[in-house]
């Protein structure tokens, strides 16, 4: 989806023009991929714009930065406020938010001793990801393995990790699939290029544990909470590749993908090839909360105080 510019971008405590948010070609991040970031959605329930699990997203950003020894210089609440301020200033919702911290212009070597950490928050309109309807997507098992333990930290949402994701997604797209699912170094199901993977088998909802090189997804955690609340049995356990072929249901979760059904894997239909009842129930609960048709019983939504402003939308 083409990027749609907005008016303002938040940079280290100030709102600046979109055109002024530039990076020098010798910035450390450009040469070495030294960034950590988040993807966050702001929804538009009837009560007004609200950011989904804002604190959890920002805490994961700070955790990612800590793993990479990056001093962000801002706390969780400051960055949450930065997101709400930016949405209000640009007057655009629903929207996607991209908080990012990266090493800027300084040393030319790998060790970033004198490279300042730059912190930005951007927001822009963004619709559905992977598919524009609800019929599900056709995916493949990628030939690319997900990053192995003790190579790049899978628990950090770092820009460098997404070079691996690009290979997974480009291969899938070239071969006519919407997305690829990568296996971990031991051959167990890990995740998609930018999504966590869930399957349903005999009424049990299952997803890979964090030890299988998966990002601790915020939407993943939300679905686990919803499932337990609905009384659906849940297991976080290793998933053999062939389980994808014999699963009754399967779906992706992620900020961009939200809850996207998987219709087939390697051209083998998942279940009957349509959206299963557990997937549908979880979708209904998730979208009900974020769109304001159900109570926010988990307190996941952070309201954006906008006064009389009206949304521009997508």
C-alpha positions as a Markdown table, in Angstrom:
| # | Residue | x | y | z |
|---|---|---|---|---|
| 1 | Unk | 0.0 | 0.0 | 0.0 |
| 2 | Unk | 1.4 | 3.4 | -1.0 |
| 3 | Unk | 2.5 | 5.6 | 1.9 |
| 4 | Unk | 0.3 | 8.6 | 2.4 |
| 5 | Unk | 2.1 | 11.6 | 3.9 |
| 6 | Unk | 0.7 | 13.5 | 6.8 |
| 7 | Unk | 1.4 | 17.0 | 8.1 |
| 8 | Unk | 3.5 | 16.5 | 11.2 |
| 9 | Unk | 6.0 | 14.0 | 12.6 |
| 10 | Unk | 7.0 | 13.8 | 16.3 |
| 11 | Unk | 10.8 | 14.1 | 16.8 |
| 12 | Unk | 12.3 | 14.0 | 20.3 |
| 13 | Unk | 9.6 | 16.1 | 21.9 |
| 14 | Unk | 8.7 | 18.4 | 19.0 |
| 15 | Unk | 6.3 | 18.2 | 16.1 |
| 16 | Unk | 8.1 | 18.9 | 12.9 |
| 17 | Unk | 7.0 | 19.1 | 9.2 |
| 18 | Unk | 6.9 | 15.8 | 7.3 |
| 19 | Unk | 9.4 | 17.2 | 4.8 |
| 20 | Unk | 11.9 | 18.0 | 7.6 |
| 21 | Unk | 12.2 | 14.4 | 9.0 |
| 22 | Unk | 15.4 | 13.5 | 7.1 |
| 23 | Unk | 18.4 | 11.3 | 7.8 |
| 24 | Unk | 22.0 | 11.7 | 6.7 |
| 25 | Unk | 23.2 | 9.1 | 4.2 |
| 26 | Unk | 26.1 | 8.3 | 6.7 |
| 27 | Unk | 23.7 | 7.7 | 9.6 |
| 28 | Unk | 24.6 | 4.4 | 11.4 |
| 29 | Unk | 21.2 | 3.0 | 10.8 |
| 30 | Unk | 21.5 | 3.1 | 7.0 |
| 31 | Unk | 24.7 | 1.1 | 7.0 |
| 32 | Unk | 24.1 | -1.3 | 9.8 |
| 33 | Unk | 20.4 | -1.6 | 10.3 |
| 34 | Unk | 20.6 | -0.2 | 13.9 |
| 35 | Unk | 16.9 | 0.6 | 14.5 |
| 36 | Unk | 14.1 | -0.6 | 16.8 |
| 37 | Unk | 10.5 | 0.2 | 16.0 |
| 38 | Unk | 6.8 | -0.5 | 16.6 |
| 39 | Unk | 3.7 | -0.7 | 14.5 |
| 40 | Unk | 0.6 | 0.5 | 16.3 |
| 41 | Unk | -3.0 | 1.0 | 15.1 |
| 42 | Unk | -5.3 | 3.8 | 16.2 |
| 43 | Unk | -8.9 | 2.9 | 15.6 |
| 44 | Unk | -12.0 | 5.0 | 15.3 |
| 45 | Unk | -14.7 | 3.7 | 17.7 |
| 46 | Unk | -17.8 | 5.8 | 18.1 |
| 47 | Unk | -16.4 | 7.4 | 21.3 |
| 48 | Unk | -13.5 | 8.9 | 19.4 |
| 49 | Unk | -10.0 | 7.8 | 18.2 |
| 50 | Unk | -8.2 | 5.3 | 20.4 |
| 51 | Unk | -4.8 | 3.7 | 20.2 |
| 52 | Unk | -4.7 | -0.1 | 20.6 |
| 53 | Unk | -2.5 | -1.3 | 23.5 |
| 54 | Unk | -0.4 | 1.8 | 23.4 |
| 55 | Unk | 1.6 | 1.2 | 26.6 |
| 56 | Unk | 2.4 | -2.4 | 25.7 |
| 57 | Unk | 3.7 | -1.4 | 22.3 |
| 58 | Unk | 5.9 | 1.4 | 23.7 |
| 59 | Unk | 7.2 | -0.9 | 26.5 |
| 60 | Unk | 8.2 | -3.4 | 23.8 |
| 61 | Unk | 10.0 | -0.6 | 21.9 |
| 62 | Unk | 11.9 | 0.3 | 25.1 |
| 63 | Unk | 12.7 | -3.4 | 25.7 |
| 64 | Unk | 14.0 | -3.8 | 22.2 |
| 65 | Unk | 16.2 | -0.7 | 22.7 |
| 66 | Unk | 17.6 | -2.0 | 26.0 |
| 67 | Unk | 18.6 | -5.3 | 24.3 |
| 68 | Unk | 20.6 | -3.3 | 21.7 |
| 69 | Unk | 22.0 | -0.9 | 24.4 |
| 70 | Unk | 20.2 | 2.1 | 22.9 |
| 71 | Unk | 19.3 | 4.9 | 25.3 |
| 72 | Unk | 16.0 | 6.2 | 24.0 |
| 73 | Unk | 15.9 | 9.1 | 26.4 |
| 74 | Unk | 12.1 | 9.0 | 26.9 |
| 75 | Unk | 9.9 | 6.9 | 29.1 |
| 76 | Unk | 6.8 | 4.9 | 28.3 |
| 77 | Unk | 4.2 | 7.5 | 29.2 |
| 78 | Unk | 6.1 | 10.2 | 27.3 |
| 79 | Unk | 6.1 | 8.2 | 24.1 |
| 80 | Unk | 2.4 | 7.2 | 24.6 |
| 81 | Unk | 1.7 | 10.9 | 24.9 |
| 82 | Unk | 3.7 | 11.6 | 21.8 |
| 83 | Unk | 1.5 | 9.2 | 19.9 |
| 84 | Unk | -1.8 | 10.8 | 21.1 |
| 85 | Unk | -0.4 | 14.3 | 20.5 |
| 86 | Unk | 0.6 | 13.3 | 16.9 |
| 87 | Unk | -2.8 | 11.8 | 16.1 |
| 88 | Unk | -4.6 | 14.8 | 17.4 |
| 89 | Unk | -2.2 | 17.2 | 15.5 |
| 90 | Unk | -2.6 | 15.5 | 12.2 |
| 91 | Unk | -6.3 | 14.9 | 12.6 |
| 92 | Unk | -6.2 | 11.5 | 10.9 |
| 93 | Unk | -7.8 | 8.4 | 12.2 |
| 94 | Unk | -8.1 | 5.5 | 11.9 |
| 95 | Unk | -4.3 | 5.3 | 11.2 |
| 96 | Unk | -1.1 | 3.5 | 11.7 |
| 97 | Unk | 1.6 | 4.7 | 14.0 |
| 98 | Unk | 5.3 | 4.0 | 13.6 |
| 99 | Unk | 7.4 | 4.9 | 16.7 |
| 100 | Unk | 11.1 | 4.3 | 15.8 |
| 101 | Unk | 14.5 | 4.8 | 17.5 |
| 102 | Unk | 17.7 | 4.5 | 15.5 |
| 103 | Unk | 21.4 | 5.4 | 15.6 |
| 104 | Unk | 22.1 | 8.5 | 13.7 |
| 105 | Unk | 25.0 | 10.3 | 12.2 |
| 106 | Unk | 28.3 | 9.8 | 14.0 |
| 107 | Unk | 30.9 | 7.1 | 13.8 |
| 108 | Unk | 31.5 | 5.3 | 10.5 |
| 109 | Unk | 32.4 | 1.9 | 12.1 |
| 110 | Unk | 30.2 | -0.9 | 13.5 |
| 111 | Unk | 30.6 | 0.2 | 17.1 |
| 112 | Unk | 28.1 | 3.1 | 17.5 |
| 113 | Unk | 30.0 | 5.0 | 20.2 |
| 114 | Unk | 29.3 | 8.5 | 19.0 |
| 115 | Unk | 26.1 | 7.9 | 17.1 |
| 116 | Unk | 23.1 | 9.7 | 18.7 |
| 117 | Unk | 19.9 | 7.8 | 19.1 |
| 118 | Unk | 17.1 | 9.6 | 17.1 |
| 119 | Unk | 13.5 | 9.0 | 18.2 |
| 120 | Unk | 10.6 | 9.7 | 15.9 |
| 121 | Unk | 6.8 | 8.9 | 15.8 |
| 122 | Unk | 5.0 | 8.9 | 12.5 |
| 123 | Unk | 1.4 | 8.3 | 11.7 |
| 124 | Unk | -0.4 | 7.9 | 8.4 |
| 125 | Unk | -3.6 | 6.3 | 6.9 |
| 126 | Unk | -3.3 | 2.6 | 6.3 |
| 127 | Unk | -6.0 | 0.1 | 5.6 |
| 128 | Unk | -6.0 | -3.7 | 5.5 |
| 129 | Unk | -2.9 | -5.8 | 5.1 |
| 130 | Unk | -2.5 | -9.1 | 3.2 |
| 131 | Unk | -6.1 | -9.2 | 2.0 |
| 132 | Unk | -8.9 | -6.8 | 1.4 |
| 133 | Unk | -11.7 | -9.3 | 2.2 |
| 134 | Unk | -12.3 | -11.9 | 4.8 |
| 135 | Unk | -12.1 | -15.1 | 2.8 |
| 136 | Unk | -8.5 | -15.9 | 4.0 |
| 137 | Unk | -5.1 | -15.9 | 2.4 |
| 138 | Unk | -3.1 | -18.6 | 0.6 |
| 139 | Unk | 0.4 | -19.0 | 2.1 |
| 140 | Unk | 3.5 | -21.2 | 1.7 |
| 141 | Unk | 6.2 | -22.6 | 4.0 |
| 142 | Unk | 9.2 | -20.5 | 3.2 |
| 143 | Unk | 12.6 | -21.9 | 2.2 |
| 144 | Unk | 14.1 | -19.2 | 4.4 |
| 145 | Unk | 14.6 | -20.1 | 8.1 |
| 146 | Unk | 13.7 | -17.6 | 10.8 |
| 147 | Unk | 16.7 | -16.1 | 12.6 |
| 148 | Unk | 18.2 | -18.7 | 15.0 |
| 149 | Unk | 18.7 | -18.2 | 18.7 |
| 150 | Unk | 21.8 | -16.3 | 19.7 |
| 151 | Unk | 22.1 | -14.7 | 16.3 |
| 152 | Unk | 19.7 | -11.8 | 16.2 |
| 153 | Unk | 17.4 | -11.4 | 19.2 |
| 154 | Unk | 13.9 | -12.4 | 18.1 |
| 155 | Unk | 12.4 | -10.7 | 21.1 |
| 156 | Unk | 13.5 | -7.3 | 19.8 |
| 157 | Unk | 11.5 | -5.7 | 17.0 |
| 158 | Unk | 14.6 | -4.5 | 15.2 |
| 159 | Unk | 14.9 | -3.2 | 11.7 |
| 160 | Unk | 17.8 | -5.7 | 10.9 |
| 161 | Unk | 15.5 | -8.6 | 11.6 |
| 162 | Unk | 13.3 | -7.6 | 8.7 |
| 163 | Unk | 15.9 | -8.3 | 6.1 |
| 164 | Unk | 15.0 | -12.0 | 6.9 |
| 165 | Unk | 11.4 | -11.0 | 6.7 |
| 166 | Unk | 11.8 | -9.4 | 3.3 |
| 167 | Unk | 13.3 | -12.6 | 1.9 |
| 168 | Unk | 10.3 | -14.6 | 3.2 |
| 169 | Unk | 7.8 | -12.2 | 1.8 |
| 170 | Unk | 9.4 | -11.7 | -1.6 |
| 171 | Unk | 9.8 | -15.4 | -2.1 |
| 172 | Unk | 6.1 | -16.0 | -1.3 |
| 173 | Unk | 4.9 | -13.1 | -3.5 |
| 174 | Unk | 7.1 | -14.3 | -6.4 |
| 175 | Unk | 5.5 | -17.7 | -6.1 |
| 176 | Unk | 1.9 | -16.4 | -6.1 |
| 177 | Unk | 1.2 | -16.5 | -2.3 |
| 178 | Unk | 0.1 | -13.8 | 0.0 |
| 179 | Unk | 2.6 | -14.6 | 2.7 |
| 180 | Unk | 5.2 | -17.1 | 3.8 |
| 181 | Unk | 5.5 | -19.0 | 7.0 |
| 182 | Unk | 9.1 | -19.5 | 8.2 |
| 183 | Unk | 10.3 | -22.5 | 10.3 |
| 184 | Unk | 12.8 | -22.0 | 13.1 |
| 185 | Unk | 16.3 | -23.4 | 13.2 |
| 186 | Unk | 14.9 | -26.7 | 14.5 |
| 187 | Unk | 12.3 | -27.1 | 11.8 |
| 188 | Unk | 9.3 | -26.0 | 13.9 |
| 189 | Unk | 6.8 | -23.4 | 12.8 |
| 190 | Unk | 8.0 | -19.9 | 13.8 |
| 191 | Unk | 6.1 | -17.0 | 12.2 |
| 192 | Unk | 5.3 | -15.1 | 9.0 |
| 193 | Unk | 7.3 | -12.3 | 7.7 |
| 194 | Unk | 5.5 | -9.9 | 10.0 |
| 195 | Unk | 2.8 | -11.9 | 11.8 |
| 196 | Unk | 2.4 | -14.6 | 14.4 |
| 197 | Unk | 0.8 | -17.9 | 13.4 |
| 198 | Unk | -2.1 | -19.7 | 15.2 |
| 199 | Unk | -3.6 | -23.0 | 14.3 |
| 200 | Unk | -6.7 | -24.9 | 15.7 |
| 201 | Unk | -6.6 | -28.7 | 16.0 |
| 202 | Unk | -9.4 | -30.6 | 17.7 |
| 203 | Unk | -10.7 | -27.5 | 19.4 |
| 204 | Unk | -7.4 | -26.5 | 20.8 |
| 205 | Unk | -5.9 | -23.1 | 19.8 |
| 206 | Unk | -2.1 | -23.4 | 19.5 |
| 207 | Unk | 0.7 | -21.0 | 18.7 |
| 208 | Unk | 4.5 | -21.2 | 18.8 |
| 209 | Unk | 6.2 | -20.3 | 22.1 |
| 210 | Unk | 8.7 | -17.4 | 22.2 |
| 211 | Unk | 11.5 | -19.9 | 22.2 |
| 212 | Unk | 10.7 | -20.7 | 18.5 |
| 213 | Unk | 12.2 | -17.4 | 17.3 |
| 214 | Unk | 8.9 | -15.5 | 17.4 |
| 215 | Unk | 8.3 | -11.9 | 18.2 |
| 216 | Unk | 6.2 | -11.5 | 21.3 |
| 217 | Unk | 3.3 | -10.0 | 19.4 |
| 218 | Unk | 0.9 | -7.6 | 21.1 |
| 219 | Unk | -2.0 | -8.9 | 19.0 |
| 220 | Unk | -0.8 | -12.5 | 19.7 |
| 221 | Unk | -1.1 | -11.8 | 23.4 |
| 222 | Unk | -4.5 | -10.2 | 22.8 |
| 223 | Unk | -5.8 | -13.3 | 21.1 |
| 224 | Unk | -4.4 | -15.6 | 23.8 |
| 225 | Unk | -6.3 | -13.5 | 26.4 |
| 226 | Unk | -9.5 | -13.5 | 24.4 |
| 227 | Unk | -9.3 | -17.2 | 23.8 |
| 228 | Unk | -8.9 | -17.9 | 27.5 |
| 229 | Unk | -11.7 | -15.5 | 28.3 |
| 230 | Unk | -14.0 | -17.4 | 25.9 |
| 231 | Unk | -13.0 | -20.8 | 27.4 |
| 232 | Unk | -11.1 | -21.9 | 24.4 |
| 233 | Unk | -8.3 | -24.4 | 25.3 |
| 234 | Unk | -4.9 | -22.8 | 24.5 |
| 235 | Unk | -1.4 | -24.3 | 24.1 |
| 236 | Unk | 1.9 | -22.5 | 23.5 |
| 237 | Unk | 3.9 | -25.4 | 22.1 |
| 238 | Unk | 6.1 | -26.4 | 19.2 |
| 239 | Unk | 4.2 | -26.8 | 16.0 |
| 240 | Unk | 5.6 | -29.3 | 13.4 |
| 241 | Unk | 5.4 | -28.2 | 9.8 |
| 242 | Unk | 3.0 | -30.9 | 8.9 |
| 243 | Unk | 0.5 | -29.7 | 11.5 |
| 244 | Unk | -0.1 | -26.8 | 9.2 |
| 245 | Unk | -1.5 | -29.2 | 6.6 |
| 246 | Unk | -3.8 | -31.1 | 9.0 |
| 247 | Unk | -5.0 | -28.1 | 11.1 |
| 248 | Unk | -8.7 | -27.5 | 11.3 |
| 249 | Unk | -8.2 | -23.7 | 11.2 |
| 250 | Unk | -5.2 | -21.3 | 10.9 |
| 251 | Unk | -4.8 | -17.6 | 11.1 |
| 252 | Unk | -2.2 | -14.8 | 11.3 |
| 253 | Unk | -2.2 | -12.1 | 14.0 |
| 254 | Unk | -0.3 | -8.8 | 14.0 |
| 255 | Unk | -0.8 | -5.0 | 14.1 |
| 256 | Unk | -1.0 | -4.8 | 10.4 |
| 257 | Unk | -2.7 | -8.2 | 9.7 |
| 258 | Unk | -5.0 | -7.9 | 12.8 |
| 259 | Unk | -6.7 | -11.4 | 12.6 |
| 260 | Unk | -6.3 | -12.8 | 9.1 |
| 261 | Unk | -7.6 | -16.3 | 8.3 |
| 262 | Unk | -5.3 | -18.7 | 6.4 |
| 263 | Unk | -7.1 | -20.5 | 3.6 |
| 264 | Unk | -4.4 | -22.8 | 2.4 |
| 265 | Unk | -0.7 | -23.8 | 3.1 |
| 266 | Unk | 1.4 | -25.0 | 0.2 |
| 267 | Unk | -1.9 | -25.3 | -1.8 |
| 268 | Unk | -3.3 | -27.7 | 0.8 |
| 269 | Unk | -6.7 | -26.3 | 2.1 |
| 270 | Unk | -6.8 | -25.6 | 5.8 |
| 271 | Unk | -9.8 | -27.5 | 7.1 |
| 272 | Unk | -12.6 | -27.0 | 4.6 |
| 273 | Unk | -10.8 | -24.0 | 3.1 |
| 274 | Unk | -13.0 | -21.4 | 4.8 |
| 275 | Unk | -13.0 | -19.5 | 8.0 |
| 276 | Unk | -13.5 | -21.8 | 11.0 |
| 277 | Unk | -15.7 | -21.2 | 14.0 |
| 278 | Unk | -12.9 | -20.4 | 16.5 |
| 279 | Unk | -11.2 | -18.0 | 14.1 |
| 280 | Unk | -14.5 | -16.3 | 13.5 |
| 281 | Unk | -15.3 | -16.1 | 17.3 |
| 282 | Unk | -11.9 | -14.5 | 18.0 |
| 283 | Unk | -12.2 | -12.1 | 15.1 |
| 284 | Unk | -15.7 | -11.0 | 16.3 |
| 285 | Unk | -14.3 | -10.4 | 19.8 |
| 286 | Unk | -11.2 | -8.6 | 18.7 |
| 287 | Unk | -12.9 | -6.3 | 16.1 |
| 288 | Unk | -15.8 | -5.7 | 18.5 |
| 289 | Unk | -13.4 | -4.2 | 21.1 |
| 290 | Unk | -11.3 | -2.1 | 18.7 |
| 291 | Unk | -14.3 | -0.8 | 16.8 |
| 292 | Unk | -16.2 | 0.0 | 19.9 |
| 293 | Unk | -19.2 | -2.4 | 19.4 |
| 294 | Unk | -18.2 | -4.3 | 22.5 |
| 295 | Unk | -17.0 | -3.1 | 25.9 |
| 296 | Unk | -13.2 | -2.6 | 26.2 |
| 297 | Unk | -13.2 | -5.1 | 29.1 |
| 298 | Unk | -9.4 | -5.4 | 29.0 |
| 299 | Unk | -8.7 | -1.7 | 28.9 |
| 300 | Unk | -6.8 | -2.0 | 25.7 |
| 301 | Unk | -7.8 | 1.4 | 24.1 |
| 302 | Unk | -6.0 | 4.6 | 24.9 |
| 303 | Unk | -8.3 | 7.5 | 24.0 |
| 304 | Unk | -6.9 | 10.4 | 21.9 |
| 305 | Unk | -8.4 | 13.7 | 23.2 |
| 306 | Unk | -9.3 | 15.5 | 20.0 |
| 307 | Unk | -12.0 | 17.9 | 21.1 |
| 308 | Unk | -14.2 | 19.0 | 18.1 |
| 309 | Unk | -11.8 | 17.7 | 15.4 |
| 310 | Unk | -13.3 | 15.4 | 12.9 |
| 311 | Unk | -11.4 | 12.5 | 11.4 |
| 312 | Unk | -9.9 | 12.7 | 7.9 |
| 313 | Unk | -10.0 | 8.8 | 7.6 |
| 314 | Unk | -8.4 | 6.7 | 5.0 |
